[in-house]
């Protein structure tokens, strides 16, 4: 909560300190081996006709999500309260390779499934070059 004379922080964009904290939190997460048996956080996803497994973990207050699809991982931006997924934030995997359109769609589906599991009636998806409002 801000008081008089204090700057207001945007609710939609995490501060640089928060982002650094979330990245450190992500680095501390153990990445499971794909050969492990599938557990409840894993879901199947279809990427260009090829089945893969993936998982989503919301970080911090839920403004960033750790998404893992197969052996690739990335951070995506979203708003959990109004259930909005920013598809344009899904650009590069952890190794720097570009995300294909099929992979982006699979990650968006995983994020939407996670938000629905948290109780969202519907999820808005913001496409690149579009605005929520």
BADO-510371 format. One record per residue: x, y negated, z of N, C-alpha, C in turn. Coordinates in nm, 4 decimals, decimal comma, m for minus. Layout:
<rs>
[r [X Y Z] [X Y Z] [X Y Z]]
...
</rs>
This chain:
<rs>
[r [0,0848 0,1171 0,0000] [0,0000 0,0000 0,0000] [0,0891 m0,1231 0,0000]]
[r [0,0527 m0,2214 m0,0782] [0,1337 m0,3421 m0,0850] [0,0669 m0,4529 m0,0071]]
[r [0,1475 m0,5387 0,0489] [0,0958 m0,6520 0,1243] [0,1100 m0,7794 0,0434]]
[r [0,0724 m0,8916 0,1026] [0,0848 m1,0180 0,0307] [0,2306 m1,0492 m0,0011]]
[r [0,2557 m1,0933 m0,1223] [0,3893 m1,1296 m0,1643] [0,4754 m1,0133 m0,2089]]
[r [0,4243 m0,8898 m0,1991] [0,5002 m0,7738 m0,2439] [0,4530 m0,7350 m0,3834]]
[r [0,5456 m0,6926 m0,4696] [0,5047 m0,6556 m0,6056] [0,4224 m0,5281 m0,6049]]
[r [0,3264 m0,5220 m0,6962] [0,2460 m0,4010 m0,7115] [0,3165 m0,3051 m0,8042]]
[r [0,3147 m0,1814 m0,7703] [0,3729 m0,0781 m0,8564] [0,2635 m0,0180 m0,9433]]
[r [0,3002 0,0147 m1,0632] [0,2062 0,0788 m1,1546] [0,1806 0,2210 m1,1075]]
[r [0,0579 0,2652 m1,1164] [0,0245 0,4021 m1,0778] [0,0533 0,5001 m1,1900]]
[r [0,0686 0,4522 m1,3111] [0,0825 0,5429 m1,4242] [0,2266 0,5805 m1,4544]]
[r [0,3237 0,4992 m1,4154] [0,4630 0,5270 m1,4465] [0,5410 0,5382 m1,3167]]
[r [0,6072 0,6527 m1,2933] [0,6846 0,6654 m1,1706] [0,8040 0,5705 m1,1721]]
[r [0,8421 0,5225 m1,0561] [0,9572 0,4339 m1,0460] [1,0839 0,5127 m1,0792]]
[r [1,1937 0,4429 m1,1144] [1,3181 0,5150 m1,1430] [1,3658 0,5995 m1,0252]]
[r [1,3474 0,5510 m0,9026] [1,3888 0,6290 m0,7861] [1,3047 0,7557 m0,7734]]
[r [1,1752 0,7432 m0,7979] [1,0873 0,8606 m0,7923] [1,1245 0,9598 m0,9011]]
[r [1,1512 0,9090 m1,0220] [1,1891 0,9961 m1,1327] [1,3185 1,0707 m1,1000]]
[r [1,4188 1,0012 m1,0421] [1,5439 1,0665 m1,0049] [1,5203 1,1725 m0,8973]]
[r [1,4331 1,1424 m0,8007] [1,4002 1,2404 m0,6970] [1,3358 1,3640 m0,7589]]
[r [1,2434 1,3433 m0,8537] [1,1748 1,4557 m0,9172] [1,2706 1,5389 m1,0017]]
[r [1,3650 1,4732 m1,0681] [1,4634 1,5475 m1,1468] [1,5516 1,6309 m1,0539]]
[r [1,5890 1,5750 m0,9381] [1,6675 1,6517 m0,8406] [1,5858 1,7683 m0,7860]]
[r [1,4557 1,7443 m0,7633] [1,3671 1,8515 m0,7163] [1,3574 1,9615 m0,8212]]
[r [1,3508 1,9234 m0,9475] [1,3444 2,0195 m1,0570] [1,4731 2,1006 m1,0661]]
[r [1,5874 2,0339 m1,0487] [1,7155 2,1035 m1,0570] [1,7285 2,2083 m0,9467]]
[r [1,6599 2,1870 m0,8348] [1,6664 2,2825 m0,7235] [1,5764 2,4035 m0,7451]]
[r [1,4837 2,3970 m0,8440] [1,3938 2,5099 m0,8694] [1,4698 2,6249 m0,9343]]
[r [1,4513 2,7459 m0,8876] [1,5151 2,8583 m0,9555] [1,4377 2,8905 m1,0829]]
[r [1,5086 2,9063 m1,1934] [1,4436 2,9457 m1,3184] [1,4327 3,0969 m1,3217]]
[r [1,3112 3,1499 m1,3304] [1,2955 3,2949 m1,3285] [1,3421 3,3564 m1,4602]]
[r [1,3836 3,4793 m1,4514] [1,4225 3,5539 m1,5696] [1,2946 3,5993 m1,6398]]
[r [1,2923 3,5918 m1,7704] [1,1725 3,6301 m1,8465] [1,1436 3,7792 m1,8297]]
[r [1,2443 3,8579 m1,7962] [1,2230 4,0010 m1,7782] [1,1490 4,0335 m1,6493]]
[r [1,1335 3,9349 m1,5597] [1,0590 3,9592 m1,4361] [0,9138 3,9914 m1,4682]]
[r [0,8469 4,0687 m1,3819] [0,7046 4,0914 m1,4053] [0,6266 3,9607 m1,3959]]
[r [0,5234 3,9482 m1,4754] [0,4450 3,8249 m1,4769] [0,3687 3,8106 m1,3466]]
[r [0,3750 3,6918 m1,2884] [0,3071 3,6617 m1,1637] [0,2021 3,5548 m1,1911]]
[r [0,1132 3,5257 m1,0975] [0,0022 3,4341 m1,1237] [0,0359 3,2990 m1,1858]]
[r [0,1511 3,2334 m1,1551] [0,1720 3,1046 m1,2204] [0,2020 3,1156 m1,3692]]
[r [0,2309 3,2366 m1,4167] [0,2606 3,2549 m1,5587] [0,1320 3,2712 m1,6373]]
[r [0,1274 3,2131 m1,7562] [0,0135 3,2285 m1,8459] [0,0672 3,2612 m1,9845]]
[r [m0,0118 3,3296 m2,0639] [0,0325 3,3580 m2,1998] [m0,0012 3,2391 m2,2891]]
[r [0,0842 3,2115 m2,3828] [0,0633 3,1024 m2,4777] [0,0986 3,1530 m2,6162]]
[r [0,0295 3,1027 m2,7173] [0,0528 3,1446 m2,8542] [0,1230 3,0309 m2,9275]]
[r [0,2450 3,0570 m2,9746] [0,3216 2,9565 m3,0484] [0,3448 3,0087 m3,1892]]
[r [0,2793 2,9474 m3,2853] [0,2930 2,9868 m3,4258] [0,2727 3,1366 m3,4447]]
[r [0,1710 3,1922 m3,3805] [0,1390 3,3335 m3,3951] [0,2236 3,4263 m3,3106]]
[r [0,3194 3,3733 m3,2368] [0,4076 3,4546 m3,1536] [0,3701 3,4353 m3,0071]]
[r [0,3332 3,5437 m2,9360] [0,2965 3,5269 m2,7955] [0,4198 3,4970 m2,7092]]
[r [0,4044 3,4026 m2,6170] [0,5091 3,3689 m2,5203] [0,4423 3,3492 m2,3855]]
[r [0,5227 3,3502 m2,2832] [0,4696 3,3233 m2,1503] [0,5184 3,1875 m2,1054]]
[r [0,4390 3,1204 m2,0228] [0,4763 2,9879 m1,9763] [0,4207 2,9619 m1,8384]]
[r [0,4714 2,8550 m1,7777] [0,4194 2,8144 m1,6479] [0,4307 2,6638 m1,6355]]
[r [0,3512 2,6102 m1,5444] [0,3486 2,4661 m1,5195] [0,3565 2,4445 m1,3696]]
[r [0,4416 2,3502 m1,3276] [0,4497 2,3114 m1,1870] [0,4445 2,1599 m1,1828]]
[r [0,3473 2,1064 m1,1083] [0,3376 1,9619 m1,0916] [0,4406 1,9176 m0,9889]]
[r [0,5118 1,8097 m1,0190] [0,6175 1,7600 m0,9320] [0,5743 1,6315 m0,8639]]
[r [0,6167 1,6143 m0,7407] [0,5857 1,4921 m0,6674] [0,4363 1,4733 m0,6512]]
[r [0,3876 1,3566 m0,6930] [0,2441 1,3278 m0,6849] [0,1690 1,3762 m0,8075]]
[r [0,2359 1,4476 m0,8966] [0,1702 1,5025 m1,0127] [0,1859 1,4201 m1,1382]]
[r [0,2709 1,3172 m1,1359] [0,2893 1,2341 m1,2545] [0,3841 1,2978 m1,3549]]
[r [0,4643 1,3923 m1,3096] [0,5499 1,4703 m1,3977] [0,5173 1,6170 m1,3774]]
[r [0,5266 1,6923 m1,4853] [0,5030 1,8356 m1,4774] [0,6231 1,9081 m1,5360]]
[r [0,6675 2,0102 m1,4666] [0,7721 2,0983 m1,5173] [0,7010 2,2058 m1,5975]]
[r [0,7326 2,2157 m1,7245] [0,6692 2,3140 m1,8128] [0,7769 2,4074 m1,8656]]
[r [0,7536 2,5348 m1,8519] [0,8458 2,6331 m1,9052] [0,7686 2,7220 m2,0006]]
[r [0,8207 2,7346 m2,1205] [0,7598 2,8175 m2,2238] [0,8677 2,9120 m2,2738]]
[r [0,8540 3,0393 m2,2392] [0,9599 3,1337 m2,2711] [1,0841 3,0984 m2,1912]]
[r [1,1971 3,0824 m2,2594] [1,3215 3,0477 m2,1905] [1,3543 2,8991 m2,2028]]
[r [1,2601 2,8177 m2,2503] [1,2815 2,6742 m2,2647] [1,1973 2,5977 m2,1634]]
[r [1,2513 2,4853 m2,1152] [1,1812 2,4055 m2,0149] [1,1885 2,2582 m2,0523]]
[r [1,0910 2,1798 m2,0016] [1,0889 2,0357 m2,0229] [1,0061 1,9699 m1,9154]]
[r [1,0158 1,8366 m1,9084] [0,9313 1,7568 m1,8206] [0,8308 1,6835 m1,9072]]
[r [0,7056 1,6824 m1,8654] [0,6000 1,6119 m1,9382] [0,5299 1,5158 m1,8429]]
[r [0,4806 1,4050 m1,8982] [0,4104 1,3059 m1,8174] [0,2604 1,3298 m1,8260]]
[r [0,1927 1,3104 m1,7120] [0,0475 1,3242 m1,7082] [m0,0072 1,2447 m1,5914]]
[r [m0,1375 1,2300 m1,5901] [m0,2075 1,1674 m1,4779] [m0,3054 1,2711 m1,4242]]
[r [m0,2800 1,3277 m1,3062] [m0,3659 1,4354 m1,2576] [m0,5036 1,3901 m1,2123]]
[r [m0,5146 1,2683 m1,1579] [m0,6425 1,2235 m1,1044] [m0,7478 1,2040 m1,2134]]
[r [m0,7198 1,1262 m1,3199] [m0,8192 1,1196 m1,4273] [m0,8017 1,2314 m1,5293]]
[r [m0,7056 1,3219 m1,5103] [m0,6785 1,4351 m1,5994] [m0,6460 1,3879 m1,7405]]
[r [m0,5293 1,3241 m1,7539] [m0,4820 1,2748 m1,8833] [m0,3442 1,3350 m1,9095]]
[r [m0,3263 1,3930 m2,0285] [m0,1982 1,4496 m2,0697] [m0,1419 1,3613 m2,1807]]
[r [m0,0177 1,3177 m2,1661] [0,0484 1,2363 m2,2683] [0,1302 1,3288 m2,3579]]
[r [0,0742 1,3634 m2,4731] [0,1405 1,4576 m2,5642] [0,2704 1,4007 m2,6197]]
[r [0,2807 1,2675 m2,6287] [0,4029 1,2084 m2,6830] [0,5225 1,2264 m2,5902]]
[r [0,4994 1,2592 m2,4631] [0,6106 1,2814 m2,3707] [0,6724 1,4199 m2,3895]]
[r [0,6105 1,5032 m2,4704] [0,6611 1,6387 m2,4964] [0,7430 1,6322 m2,6247]]
[r [0,8737 1,6007 m2,6097] [0,9577 1,5773 m2,7273] [1,0758 1,6723 m2,7381]]
[r [1,1463 1,6927 m2,6284] [1,2710 1,7694 m2,6327] [1,2751 1,8730 m2,5207]]
[r [1,3337 1,9884 m2,5521] [1,3548 2,0923 m2,4532] [1,4764 2,0564 m2,3688]]
[r [1,4998 2,1328 m2,2656] [1,6106 2,1057 m2,1730] [1,7467 2,1095 m2,2423]]
[r [1,7594 2,1830 m2,3524] [1,8872 2,1918 m2,4226] [1,9034 2,0861 m2,5317]]
[r [1,8044 1,9961 m2,5446] [1,8137 1,8878 m2,6426] [1,7492 1,9176 m2,7759]]
[r [1,7043 2,0408 m2,7980] [1,6403 2,0733 m2,9259] [1,4992 2,0152 m2,9299]]
[r [1,4542 1,9807 m3,0496] [1,3232 1,9187 m3,0670] [1,2115 2,0210 m3,0460]]
[r [1,1008 1,9739 m2,9947] [0,9821 2,0577 m2,9742] [0,9025 2,0580 m3,1047]]
[r [0,8683 2,1764 m3,1555] [0,7881 2,1849 m3,2775] [0,6422 2,1543 m3,2451]]
[r [0,5629 2,1312 m3,3471] [0,4216 2,1011 m3,3276] [0,3497 2,2173 m3,2595]]
[r [0,3805 2,3402 m3,2979] [0,3184 2,4565 m3,2347] [0,3545 2,4688 m3,0883]]
[r [0,4817 2,4414 m3,0566] [0,5247 2,4459 m2,9165] [0,4589 2,3342 m2,8369]]
[r [0,4470 2,2152 m2,8960] [0,3806 2,1036 m2,8268] [0,2357 2,1402 m2,7965]]
[r [0,1672 2,1991 m2,8934] [0,0283 2,2387 m2,8702] [0,0180 2,3424 m2,7599]]
[r [0,1115 2,4378 m2,7561] [0,1095 2,5403 m2,6509] [0,1325 2,4784 m2,5137]]
[r [0,2245 2,3808 m2,5045] [0,2506 2,3141 m2,3761] [0,1291 2,2333 m2,3337]]
[r [0,0630 2,1652 m2,4285] [m0,0579 2,0884 m2,3965] [m0,1671 2,1816 m2,3451]]
[r [m0,1815 2,2984 m2,4061] [m0,2819 2,3950 m2,3591] [m0,2490 2,4411 m2,2172]]
[r [m0,1214 2,4688 m2,1887] [m0,0817 2,5089 m2,0532] [m0,1122 2,3981 m1,9525]]
[r [m0,0832 2,2722 m1,9892] [m0,1111 2,1594 m1,8994] [m0,2620 2,1441 m1,8769]]
[r [m0,3398 2,1574 m1,9829] [m0,4857 2,1457 m1,9697] [m0,5413 2,2570 m1,8816]]
[r [m0,4917 2,3786 m1,8993] [m0,5364 2,4902 m1,8152] [m0,5047 2,4635 m1,6686]]
[r [m0,3857 2,4088 m1,6421] [m0,3462 2,3800 m1,5038] [m0,4348 2,2719 m1,4418]]
[r [m0,4632 2,1656 m1,5191] [m0,5483 2,0588 m1,4673] [m0,6911 2,1079 m1,4442]]
[r [m0,7408 2,1953 m1,5322] [m0,8750 2,2524 m1,5119] [m0,8768 2,3413 m1,3876]]
[r [m0,7665 2,4140 m1,3642] [m0,7588 2,4983 m1,2450] [m0,7583 2,4131 m1,1176]]
[r [m0,7112 2,2888 m1,1296] [m0,7115 2,1980 m1,0148] [m0,8455 2,1273 m0,9973]]
[r [m0,9420 2,1539 m1,0870] [m1,0760 2,0995 m1,0696] [m1,1193 1,9941 m1,1691]]
[r [m1,0404 1,9661 m1,2715] [m1,0801 1,8659 m1,3705] [m1,1922 1,9218 m1,4590]]
[r [m1,2986 1,8444 m1,4762] [m1,4091 1,8870 m1,5618] [m1,3691 1,8824 m1,7088]]
[r [m1,2948 1,7793 m1,7459] [m1,2425 1,7691 m1,8825] [m1,1058 1,7008 m1,8761]]
[r [m1,0258 1,7232 m1,9787] [m0,8904 1,6674 m1,9839] [m0,8786 1,5834 m2,1102]]
[r [m0,8316 1,4595 m2,0958] [m0,8053 1,3731 m2,2100] [m0,6605 1,3921 m2,2522]]
[r [m0,6387 1,4008 m2,3842] [m0,5054 1,4177 m2,4393] [m0,4728 1,2930 m2,5204]]
[r [m0,3652 1,2252 m2,4839] [m0,3220 1,1055 m2,5558] [m0,2195 1,1492 m2,6596]]
[r [m0,2544 1,1336 m2,7853] [m0,1661 1,1727 m2,8947] [m0,0645 1,0614 m2,9212]]
[r [0,0475 1,0940 m2,9864] [0,1478 0,9911 m3,0156] [0,0866 0,8757 m3,0954]]
[r [0,1189 0,7542 m3,0524] [0,0686 0,6355 m3,1211] [m0,0722 0,5954 m3,0834]]
[r [m0,1330 0,6637 m2,9879] [m0,2694 0,6336 m2,9444] [m0,2671 0,5798 m2,8019]]
[r [m0,3773 0,5214 m2,7604] [m0,3870 0,4667 m2,6258] [m0,5040 0,5325 m2,5521]]
[r [m0,4938 0,5365 m2,4197] [m0,6015 0,5941 m2,3390] [m0,7203 0,5014 m2,3394]]
[r [m0,6965 0,3705 m2,3377] [m0,8047 0,2751 m2,3185] [m0,8404 0,2042 m2,4470]]
</rs>
